[in-house]
Amino acid sequence: MGAVPAVGHSAPARLCPMPIPHSQPVTADRVFAQRFSATRRGARLARLLAALQLAEWGIPRGTVDHDAVALVVAELAANAVLHGRVPGRDFALLLRYDDGQGVIRIELSDTHPAQPSRATPAPDEDHGRGLLIVDALATRWGVSSRVGPGKTVWAEYAAAGSAPQGADAPPPLGAWLRSTTQKMLPSGSASTTKSGSGG
């Protein structure tokens, strides 16, 4: 028995090859996303996993780019835990690395409605400099709304590539950070800062 043609068609339809869509340039966008408990342990884990992810993306530990981004993650995660904590709610970390632009975007989302604000801590205080550090290291940063309650605090870092070695190497990030935060303090307070205090 032969095939019965469809009603209203005199001949079977011919299959036409589907047109190939114009290819878009491949974007080398890499993404890491994870939720963490809003605890100090969760903040430490966020920094550790971000550091491991950066190394996986070819930004080795010990380079200025790696250490700067890990520090921004640490400061924003600490803020999410200390100031953005809502009992029973987690915070979320999102890292996005655009190879082509050399930009790493860090996003920390929590469910607390309060907006972060930069403080000017007293010289002898050992806390309160988190957003000053983020402001010093990031190309830009800000706060945006999110689906659901709370907010997302984000920062973008322009990666310079692997840090040069030898005489042309920049100072270690810790030394640079101490120098930078000293400049952020009110005039005359730099001399009263405890010697040997870490960044």
PyMOL commands that set and color helices and strands:
alter all, ss='L'
color gray80, all
select helices_A, chain A and resi 40-56+64-82+130-137+166-168+173-184+190-192
alter helices_A, ss='H'
color red, helices_A
select strands_A, chain A and resi 29-37+90-98+103-110+140-145+151-158
alter strands_A, ss='S'
color yellow, strands_A
deselect
rebuild
show_as cartoon
